[in-house]
Amino acid sequence: MNEIVTSAIRTDASYRRHALEDSAGLAGSSVVHKRSWTQARSNMAWMLAIVLLGLMARLFRIDHQPLWLDEALTLQRIHLGLSGLMADSFTNRHMPTYFLLLRVVSPFFGTGDDWLRIPSALFGAMSAGMVFVIASRIGSRNAGIVAGLLMALSPLQVQYGQEARSYTLVTLLIAVALWGLLRLAEQPLRASIDVRRSDADRMGWGAYVLSTIAALDVLGDAVPWLIASNLSLLLIWRSLADLSSARAFCRNWIGSVIAIIACTAPFYAAIFAASDGHMLQKFDWIPQMSWQHMWVVAGSVYLMRMVAVVKFDLMHTAVPLLGAMVALAGCMGLFRMRAKLQGRVLLLSVLVLPLLILSISLFKSMLLPRYVLWSAVPFFVLVGLGADVLPRRAWAMAATLLLLLGVVNLGPVYRMETKPRWDMAAATLAANVRPGDTVFTGDPNAPTMLSVLHPKGELPLESTTLVTSQLDEALARWRQGSRVWAVNGRSALGQREELSDFKNRVAALGTPVVEIPQGKEITILMFPAPDEVEPN
């Protein structure tokens, strides 16, 4: 990574150095060389500042939101045996890579559950640094600063940087792969040199191929990147007028495809086999596509908005104007880069993922913000390039304003409830349920949440109480003299059962004597046993 960063932050001045050396001699080349490395060190300092800002934004109140279902399943999975971890991952359409990583690093962190989120915070912060590197290479340092700030302070990126899942790692890997791909587009003739030769662009091809393999082996969300990147390589190939160079580039291209497929196909075959070939049928929990849902995805991924985790809705934004400013700068960046090969590569990288998801959603809904998350990388690069048109005098003020607005815009992320408070529900039940009681949950995944988030040091709830999502079983226990604690609330994205409907469903239990709200999403009702009900 250090080698990539060092190479990437050298701007056009480092390329002009060679021409100046030939004409001005050793003395002139020494001055240019010193100036180039001074600029490189300055860019390195800016990149580290953006990474640090992104890390601070992700580590701040990282334990504020409780674990939700996906994170609870992560915690359960990494404590399985090695074979169990891999089998459970493939069965649930996941690569085992990220969970193996968490299993390896777990001894180096604390005993609490929140340590699971720290790797995501690190990867998210590094993604902001890579966005700076890409934008500053294509444009200028100013473009890199704007793009990096947006990535560091994007509410959705921060949200997933505080979640124990692999989305930020995939985003980082695709950012590195995009850097390599843009490097190939920058110098197509050099990219066509056989990679076995010392003067070939091994760095560009290596960054693209290795990072693409890694991304695909971490999460299936990276598959559209393979399509976008190969369409970009097609554009690079078509830009080569010389037939021999085009053939040489084609050999490198075919070699990259073979390497990527060879290193990823076995894992996808395992997932396909574990799912009995019915991949899309298992996504029936995703809401149907609508204009509102499309706006939720676009607003959260690209326009600096925050989204609720278990419901398809945008949360309150502290700076409504920020999204419009970002959209305007993005259009300007696209206009500036429209005639350049790198601009077309960026456009493909932005559009292929959402367009593919939308196309699939015409038949089977697949539209979720996290499935489009990594496309924010090329989009923010375009935004940075668009902001680079500002006059030099106004740029410092604009960058400072962006920093302040971005920080203020993050406020709701740290204040608002975006994940159901199953931790509160688990604590309430642990403190009040007595042996022989029954806990009925309207959500079939709620027993998992109550088990994972059970207060440390307390006896497991299921050791003295029956926890079930089957109403018939809860009714039978109630008739036998058991108190029933009915818990209404969802643990993941999906249709929410309103409290009134839930009360009607459990009406056979009588009238609850206790009703305890637990945050915005969860309510606990307590129904006494039949022999405890006082006659009218």
C-alpha positions as CSV (number, residue, x, y, z in Angstrom):
1,M,0.0,0.0,0.0
2,N,2.9,2.4,0.8
3,E,4.3,1.8,-2.6
4,I,1.0,2.6,-4.3
5,V,0.5,5.7,-2.3
6,T,4.1,7.0,-2.9
7,S,3.7,6.4,-6.6
8,A,0.2,7.8,-6.8
9,I,0.8,11.2,-5.1
10,R,3.4,12.3,-7.6
11,T,1.6,14.8,-9.8
12,D,2.2,15.9,-13.3
13,A,5.4,17.8,-12.1
14,S,7.1,14.4,-11.6
15,Y,6.4,13.4,-15.2
16,R,7.7,16.8,-16.6
17,R,10.9,16.2,-14.7
18,H,12.3,13.9,-17.3
19,A,11.9,16.3,-20.1
20,L,13.4,19.1,-18.1
21,E,16.4,17.0,-17.2
22,D,17.2,16.4,-20.9
23,S,17.2,20.2,-21.7
24,A,18.4,21.9,-18.6
25,G,21.1,19.4,-17.5
26,L,22.0,18.1,-14.1
27,A,21.6,21.4,-12.2
28,G,18.1,22.0,-13.5
29,S,17.0,18.4,-12.9
30,S,18.2,18.6,-9.3
31,V,15.9,21.6,-8.6
32,V,12.9,19.9,-10.3
33,H,13.5,16.7,-8.5
34,K,13.6,18.4,-5.1
35,R,10.5,20.3,-5.9
36,S,8.7,17.1,-7.0
37,W,9.5,15.3,-3.8
38,T,8.5,18.4,-1.7
39,Q,5.1,18.3,-3.4
40,A,4.9,14.5,-2.9
41,R,5.6,14.9,0.9
42,S,3.0,17.6,1.1
43,N,0.5,15.4,-0.6
44,M,1.4,12.6,1.7
45,A,0.7,14.9,4.7
46,W,-2.7,15.8,3.3
47,M,-3.6,12.2,2.6
48,L,-2.7,11.2,6.2
49,A,-4.8,14.1,7.5
50,I,-7.8,13.0,5.6
51,V,-7.3,9.4,6.8
52,L,-7.0,10.6,10.4
53,L,-10.2,12.7,10.0
54,G,-12.1,9.8,8.6
55,L,-10.9,7.5,11.4
56,M,-11.9,10.0,14.0
57,A,-15.4,10.3,12.5
58,R,-15.8,6.6,12.5
59,L,-14.3,5.9,16.0
60,F,-16.3,8.7,17.6
61,R,-19.3,7.1,19.5
62,I,-18.7,3.8,17.7
63,D,-20.5,2.0,20.5
64,H,-23.5,4.4,20.4
65,Q,-25.7,2.2,18.2
66,P,-26.3,-1.4,19.4
67,L,-25.5,-4.4,17.2
68,W,-28.2,-5.2,14.7
69,L,-29.0,-8.6,13.1
70,D,-26.2,-8.7,10.6
71,E,-23.6,-7.7,13.2
72,A,-25.1,-10.2,15.7
73,L,-24.7,-12.9,13.0
74,T,-21.1,-11.8,12.5
75,L,-20.4,-12.2,16.2
76,Q,-22.0,-15.7,16.3
77,R,-20.1,-16.8,13.1
78,I,-16.6,-15.8,14.2
79,H,-17.0,-18.0,17.4
80,L,-17.8,-21.1,15.4
81,G,-15.2,-23.7,14.5
82,L,-13.3,-23.1,11.3
83,S,-15.3,-25.6,9.3
84,G,-18.6,-24.3,10.8
85,L,-17.6,-20.7,10.0
86,M,-17.0,-21.5,6.4
87,A,-20.1,-23.6,6.0
88,D,-22.3,-21.0,7.6
89,S,-20.8,-18.3,5.4
90,F,-21.4,-20.2,2.2
91,T,-24.9,-21.2,3.2
92,N,-25.8,-17.6,3.8
93,R,-24.3,-16.4,0.5
94,H,-21.2,-14.8,2.1
95,M,-17.5,-15.2,1.5
96,P,-15.8,-16.5,4.7
97,T,-12.8,-14.1,4.2
98,Y,-13.9,-11.2,6.3
99,F,-15.1,-13.4,9.2
100,L,-11.8,-15.3,9.2
101,L,-10.0,-11.9,9.4
102,L,-12.1,-10.9,12.4
103,R,-11.4,-14.3,14.0
104,V,-7.7,-13.8,13.5
105,V,-7.6,-10.2,14.9
106,S,-10.0,-10.8,17.8
107,P,-7.2,-11.6,20.3
108,F,-5.8,-8.1,19.8
109,F,-8.9,-6.3,20.8
110,G,-11.0,-6.0,23.9
111,T,-13.6,-8.4,25.2
112,G,-16.6,-6.2,24.3
113,D,-18.7,-6.6,21.2
114,D,-17.9,-3.2,19.8
115,W,-14.3,-4.2,18.8
116,L,-15.9,-5.9,15.9
117,R,-16.5,-2.5,14.3
118,I,-12.9,-1.2,14.6
119,P,-11.6,-2.9,11.4
120,S,-14.5,-1.4,9.4
121,A,-13.6,2.0,10.8
122,L,-9.9,1.5,9.7
123,F,-10.8,0.4,6.2
124,G,-13.3,3.2,5.8
125,A,-10.7,5.8,6.8
126,M,-8.2,4.3,4.4
127,S,-10.8,4.5,1.6
128,A,-11.0,8.2,2.2
129,G,-7.2,8.4,1.8
130,M,-7.4,6.4,-1.5
131,V,-10.1,8.8,-2.8
132,F,-7.7,11.7,-2.2
133,V,-4.9,9.8,-4.0
134,I,-7.0,9.1,-7.0
135,A,-8.5,12.6,-7.4
136,S,-5.1,14.3,-6.8
137,R,-3.5,12.1,-9.4
138,I,-6.1,12.9,-12.1
139,G,-6.7,16.5,-11.1
140,S,-4.9,18.4,-8.5
141,R,-4.3,18.4,-4.8
142,N,-7.3,20.6,-4.3
143,A,-9.5,18.1,-6.1
144,G,-8.1,15.4,-3.9
145,I,-8.8,17.3,-0.7
146,V,-12.5,17.9,-1.7
147,A,-13.0,14.3,-2.7
148,G,-11.2,12.9,0.3
149,L,-13.2,15.1,2.7
150,L,-16.5,13.9,1.2
151,M,-15.5,10.3,1.6
152,A,-14.3,10.9,5.1
153,L,-17.4,12.7,6.2
154,S,-20.1,11.0,4.2
155,P,-22.8,9.9,6.7
156,L,-23.5,6.6,5.0
157,Q,-19.8,5.8,4.8
158,V,-19.4,6.6,8.5
159,Q,-22.4,4.5,9.3
160,Y,-20.9,1.5,7.6
161,G,-17.5,2.3,9.1
162,Q,-19.3,1.7,12.4
163,E,-20.7,-1.7,11.4
164,A,-19.1,-5.1,11.8
165,R,-19.5,-6.1,8.2
166,S,-17.2,-6.2,5.2
167,Y,-18.6,-3.3,3.1
168,T,-15.8,-0.8,3.9
169,L,-13.1,-3.4,3.1
170,V,-14.6,-4.0,-0.3
171,T,-14.9,-0.3,-0.9
172,L,-11.2,0.2,0.0
173,L,-10.1,-2.7,-2.3
174,I,-12.1,-1.4,-5.2
175,A,-10.7,2.1,-4.6
176,V,-7.2,0.6,-5.0
177,A,-8.2,-1.3,-8.1
178,L,-9.7,1.8,-9.6
179,W,-6.4,3.6,-8.9
180,G,-4.6,0.9,-10.9
181,L,-7.2,1.0,-13.7
182,L,-7.0,4.8,-14.0
183,R,-3.2,4.5,-14.1
184,L,-3.5,2.1,-17.1
185,A,-5.9,4.6,-18.8
186,E,-3.5,7.4,-18.2
187,Q,-0.7,5.7,-20.2
188,P,-2.3,3.2,-22.5
189,L,0.9,2.5,-24.5
190,R,2.8,1.6,-21.3
191,A,-0.1,-0.5,-20.2
192,S,0.3,-2.5,-23.4
193,I,3.9,-3.5,-22.7
194,D,4.2,-7.2,-21.7
195,V,4.1,-7.3,-17.9
196,R,7.1,-9.5,-17.8
197,R,9.3,-6.6,-19.1
198,S,10.8,-4.3,-16.5
199,D,9.4,-1.2,-18.3
200,A,5.8,-2.4,-18.2
201,D,3.3,-0.8,-15.9
202,R,3.4,-3.6,-13.4
203,M,2.1,-1.3,-10.6
204,G,-1.1,-0.5,-12.5
205,W,-1.9,-4.0,-13.6
206,G,-0.9,-5.4,-10.2
207,A,-3.0,-3.0,-8.2
208,Y,-6.0,-3.6,-10.5
209,V,-5.8,-7.4,-10.6
210,L,-4.8,-8.2,-7.0
211,S,-7.3,-5.7,-5.5
212,T,-10.1,-7.0,-7.8
213,I,-9.4,-10.5,-6.7
214,A,-9.3,-9.5,-3.1
215,A,-12.6,-7.6,-3.4
216,L,-14.4,-10.5,-5.1
217,D,-13.1,-12.9,-2.5
218,V,-14.5,-10.7,0.3
219,L,-18.0,-9.9,-0.9
220,G,-20.2,-10.6,-3.9
221,D,-21.1,-7.0,-4.1
222,A,-17.8,-6.5,-6.0
223,V,-19.0,-8.5,-9.0
224,P,-20.4,-5.4,-10.8
225,W,-16.9,-3.9,-10.5
226,L,-15.6,-6.8,-12.6
227,I,-18.1,-5.7,-15.3
228,A,-17.3,-2.0,-15.0
229,S,-13.6,-2.5,-15.1
230,N,-13.6,-4.8,-18.1
231,L,-15.8,-2.3,-20.0
232,S,-13.1,0.3,-19.1
233,L,-10.3,-1.9,-20.3
234,L,-12.3,-2.2,-23.5
235,L,-12.2,1.5,-23.9
236,I,-8.5,1.6,-23.2
237,W,-7.9,-1.1,-25.8
238,R,-9.9,0.8,-28.4
239,S,-7.9,4.0,-27.8
240,L,-4.8,2.3,-29.0
241,A,-4.3,3.1,-32.7
242,D,-1.2,1.0,-33.2
243,L,-2.2,-2.6,-34.0
244,S,0.8,-4.2,-32.3
245,S,0.2,-2.2,-29.1
246,A,-3.5,-3.2,-29.2
247,R,-2.6,-6.9,-29.5
248,A,-0.1,-6.6,-26.6
249,F,-2.6,-4.8,-24.4
250,C,-5.2,-7.5,-25.3
251,R,-2.7,-10.2,-24.0
252,N,-2.3,-8.4,-20.7
253,W,-6.1,-8.0,-20.5
254,I,-6.8,-11.6,-21.1
255,G,-4.2,-12.6,-18.6
256,S,-5.9,-10.4,-16.0
257,V,-9.3,-12.0,-16.6
258,I,-7.8,-15.5,-16.4
259,A,-6.1,-14.6,-13.1
260,I,-9.2,-13.1,-11.6
261,I,-11.5,-15.9,-12.5
262,A,-9.0,-18.6,-11.4
263,C,-8.7,-17.0,-7.9
264,T,-12.4,-16.3,-7.4
265,A,-14.6,-18.8,-9.3
266,P,-14.1,-21.7,-6.7
267,F,-15.6,-19.5,-3.9
268,Y,-18.6,-18.5,-6.0
269,A,-19.1,-22.1,-7.0
270,A,-19.2,-23.0,-3.3
271,I,-21.8,-20.3,-2.6
272,F,-23.9,-21.4,-5.6
273,A,-23.8,-25.0,-4.4
274,A,-24.7,-24.2,-0.9
275,S,-27.7,-22.2,-2.0
276,D,-29.0,-25.0,-4.2
277,G,-28.8,-22.7,-7.2
278,H,-31.6,-20.4,-5.8
279,M,-29.6,-17.2,-5.2
280,L,-32.1,-14.5,-5.9
281,Q,-35.0,-16.2,-4.2
282,K,-33.3,-15.7,-0.9
283,F,-33.5,-11.9,-1.2
284,D,-37.3,-11.7,-0.7
285,W,-36.8,-9.5,2.4
286,I,-35.8,-6.5,0.2
287,P,-38.7,-4.0,-0.4
288,Q,-40.0,-3.6,-3.9
289,M,-38.3,-1.0,-6.0
290,S,-40.1,2.4,-6.2
291,W,-39.2,6.0,-7.0
292,Q,-39.0,6.7,-3.3
293,H,-36.5,3.8,-2.8
294,M,-34.4,5.0,-5.6
295,W,-34.2,8.4,-4.0
296,V,-33.2,6.9,-0.7
297,V,-30.3,5.0,-2.3
298,A,-29.2,8.0,-4.4
299,G,-29.5,10.5,-1.5
300,S,-27.6,8.3,1.0
301,V,-24.8,7.0,-1.3
302,Y,-24.0,10.1,-3.2
303,L,-25.7,13.2,-1.6
304,M,-24.5,13.0,2.0
305,R,-27.7,11.8,3.6
306,M,-28.1,9.3,6.4
307,V,-30.3,6.2,6.2
308,A,-32.1,4.2,8.8
309,V,-30.7,0.6,8.9
310,V,-33.9,-1.4,9.3
311,K,-36.3,0.8,7.3
312,F,-36.0,2.2,3.8
313,D,-36.0,5.9,4.7
314,L,-33.7,8.8,4.8
315,M,-33.1,10.4,8.2
316,H,-33.1,14.1,9.1
317,T,-30.2,16.0,7.6
318,A,-28.5,18.9,9.4
319,V,-27.3,20.6,6.2
320,P,-29.9,20.1,3.4
321,L,-28.0,22.3,0.9
322,L,-24.9,20.1,1.0
323,G,-26.4,17.4,-1.2
324,A,-27.3,19.9,-3.9
325,M,-23.7,21.4,-3.8
326,V,-22.2,17.9,-4.2
327,A,-24.5,17.1,-7.1
328,L,-23.6,20.3,-8.9
329,A,-19.9,19.7,-8.4
330,G,-20.3,16.1,-9.6
331,C,-22.0,17.3,-12.9
332,M,-19.2,19.9,-13.3
333,G,-16.5,17.2,-12.8
334,L,-18.2,14.9,-15.4
335,F,-18.4,17.8,-17.9
336,R,-14.7,18.5,-17.4
337,M,-13.7,14.9,-17.9
338,R,-16.1,14.1,-20.7
339,A,-13.4,14.0,-23.4
340,K,-10.8,12.1,-21.4
341,L,-10.3,8.4,-21.2
342,Q,-10.0,8.6,-17.4
343,G,-13.3,10.5,-17.3
344,R,-15.0,7.6,-19.1
345,V,-13.5,5.1,-16.8
346,L,-14.8,7.1,-13.8
347,L,-18.3,7.4,-15.4
348,L,-18.5,3.6,-16.0
349,S,-17.3,3.0,-12.4
350,V,-20.1,5.2,-11.1
351,L,-23.0,4.0,-13.4
352,V,-22.5,0.2,-13.9
353,L,-23.3,-0.8,-10.4
354,P,-26.5,1.1,-9.8
355,L,-27.8,0.4,-13.4
356,L,-27.1,-3.3,-12.9
357,I,-28.9,-3.4,-9.6
358,L,-31.8,-1.4,-11.1
359,S,-32.0,-3.9,-14.1
360,I,-32.1,-6.9,-11.8
361,S,-34.7,-5.1,-9.6
362,L,-37.1,-5.1,-12.5
363,F,-37.5,-8.8,-11.9
364,K,-36.3,-9.3,-8.3
365,S,-35.8,-6.3,-6.0
366,M,-32.1,-5.9,-5.0
367,L,-32.0,-2.1,-4.4
368,L,-30.2,-1.3,-1.1
369,P,-27.8,1.5,-0.3
370,R,-25.1,-0.9,0.9
371,Y,-25.2,-2.8,-2.4
372,V,-24.3,0.4,-4.2
373,L,-21.8,1.7,-1.5
374,W,-18.5,1.4,-3.4
375,S,-19.7,3.4,-6.4
376,A,-19.4,6.5,-4.1
377,V,-15.6,6.3,-4.6
378,P,-15.5,7.3,-8.3
379,F,-18.5,9.7,-7.8
380,F,-16.6,11.7,-5.1
381,V,-13.6,11.8,-7.3
382,L,-15.7,13.4,-10.0
383,V,-17.1,15.8,-7.4
384,G,-13.5,16.8,-6.4
385,L,-12.6,17.3,-10.0
386,G,-15.7,19.5,-10.4
387,A,-14.8,21.6,-7.4
388,D,-11.3,22.1,-8.8
389,V,-12.7,24.8,-11.2
390,L,-13.0,27.2,-8.3
391,P,-10.6,30.2,-8.3
392,R,-7.5,29.6,-6.3
393,R,-8.4,32.5,-4.0
394,A,-11.9,31.1,-3.2
395,W,-10.8,27.5,-2.9
396,A,-9.4,27.7,0.7
397,M,-12.6,29.2,1.9
398,A,-14.7,26.7,0.0
399,A,-12.7,23.7,1.4
400,T,-13.0,25.1,5.0
401,L,-16.7,25.5,4.5
402,L,-17.0,22.0,3.2
403,L,-15.2,20.7,6.3
404,L,-17.5,22.6,8.6
405,L,-20.7,21.6,6.8
406,G,-19.6,18.0,6.6
407,V,-18.9,17.8,10.4
408,V,-22.2,19.5,11.2
409,N,-24.0,17.2,8.8
410,L,-22.6,14.1,10.7
411,G,-24.3,15.2,13.9
412,P,-27.5,13.1,13.5
413,V,-25.3,10.0,12.9
414,Y,-24.1,10.2,16.5
415,R,-27.5,11.3,18.0
416,M,-30.3,9.6,16.3
417,E,-31.4,6.0,16.7
418,T,-30.7,4.1,13.5
419,K,-30.7,0.6,14.8
420,P,-33.4,-1.1,17.0
421,R,-32.6,-1.1,20.7
422,W,-32.5,-4.8,21.2
423,D,-29.9,-4.2,23.8
424,M,-32.4,-2.4,25.9
425,A,-35.0,-5.1,25.3
426,A,-32.6,-7.8,26.3
427,A,-31.6,-5.9,29.5
428,T,-35.3,-5.3,30.5
429,L,-36.2,-8.9,30.0
430,A,-33.1,-10.1,31.9
431,A,-34.1,-7.9,34.8
432,N,-37.8,-8.8,35.0
433,V,-38.4,-12.3,33.6
434,R,-38.6,-15.0,36.2
435,P,-38.2,-18.8,35.8
436,G,-41.1,-20.4,34.0
437,D,-42.1,-17.3,32.0
438,T,-42.4,-17.3,28.2
439,V,-41.0,-14.7,25.8
440,F,-42.8,-14.4,22.5
441,T,-41.2,-12.4,19.7
442,G,-43.1,-11.2,16.6
443,D,-39.8,-11.2,14.6
444,P,-38.4,-14.7,14.0
445,N,-34.8,-13.3,14.3
446,A,-35.5,-11.6,17.6
447,P,-34.5,-14.6,19.7
448,T,-31.0,-14.3,18.2
449,M,-30.8,-10.6,19.1
450,L,-31.9,-11.2,22.6
451,S,-29.4,-14.0,23.0
452,V,-26.4,-12.1,21.5
453,L,-27.2,-8.8,23.4
454,H,-28.0,-10.4,26.7
455,P,-26.3,-8.5,29.5
456,K,-22.9,-9.8,30.4
457,G,-22.7,-11.7,33.7
458,E,-26.4,-12.5,33.7
459,L,-27.8,-16.1,33.2
460,P,-28.8,-16.7,29.6
461,L,-32.5,-15.9,29.1
462,E,-33.2,-19.3,27.5
463,S,-31.8,-21.1,30.5
464,T,-34.8,-20.3,32.7
465,T,-37.3,-19.1,30.1
466,L,-38.7,-20.3,26.8
467,V,-38.0,-17.8,24.0
468,T,-40.1,-18.5,20.9
469,S,-41.4,-16.8,17.8
470,Q,-44.3,-19.3,17.5
471,L,-47.5,-17.8,18.9
472,D,-49.2,-21.2,19.3
473,E,-46.4,-22.4,21.5
474,A,-46.6,-19.2,23.6
475,L,-50.4,-19.6,23.9
476,A,-50.1,-23.2,25.1
477,R,-47.5,-22.2,27.7
478,W,-49.8,-19.3,28.9
479,R,-52.8,-21.7,29.3
480,Q,-50.5,-23.9,31.5
481,G,-49.9,-21.0,33.8
482,S,-46.9,-19.1,32.3
483,R,-46.6,-15.4,32.1
484,V,-45.9,-14.2,28.5
485,W,-43.7,-11.3,27.6
486,A,-44.6,-10.4,24.0
487,V,-42.0,-8.4,22.1
488,N,-43.0,-6.4,19.1
489,G,-40.1,-5.1,16.9
490,R,-38.0,-5.9,13.9
491,S,-34.4,-6.9,13.9
492,A,-33.6,-6.3,10.2
493,L,-34.9,-4.6,7.1
494,G,-38.4,-5.8,6.1
495,Q,-42.1,-5.3,6.7
496,R,-42.8,-3.8,10.1
497,E,-45.8,-5.1,12.1
498,E,-47.5,-2.1,13.7
499,L,-48.0,-2.3,17.4
500,S,-51.8,-2.2,17.0
501,D,-51.7,-5.2,14.6
502,F,-49.4,-7.0,16.9
503,K,-51.8,-6.5,19.8
504,N,-54.6,-7.9,17.8
505,R,-52.5,-10.9,16.9
506,V,-51.9,-11.7,20.5
507,A,-55.4,-10.7,21.8
508,A,-56.0,-14.3,23.0
509,L,-53.5,-13.6,25.8
510,G,-55.8,-11.0,27.2
511,T,-54.9,-7.5,28.2
512,P,-51.3,-6.6,28.9
513,V,-50.6,-5.2,32.3
514,V,-47.3,-3.8,31.3
515,E,-46.3,-1.9,28.1
516,I,-42.6,-0.9,27.9
517,P,-41.3,1.0,24.8
518,Q,-37.6,0.3,24.0
519,G,-36.5,3.0,21.7
520,K,-38.5,3.7,18.5
521,E,-38.8,0.2,17.1
522,I,-39.5,-2.1,20.0
523,T,-42.3,-2.5,22.6
524,I,-42.5,-5.2,25.3
525,L,-46.0,-6.3,26.5
526,M,-46.4,-8.4,29.6
527,F,-49.5,-10.7,29.9
528,P,-50.1,-12.3,33.3
529,A,-50.9,-16.0,33.6
530,P,-54.6,-16.8,33.6
531,D,-54.7,-17.6,37.3
532,E,-53.1,-14.2,38.0
533,V,-55.8,-12.2,36.2
534,E,-58.2,-10.6,38.7
535,P,-61.9,-11.3,37.9
536,N,-64.0,-8.3,36.9
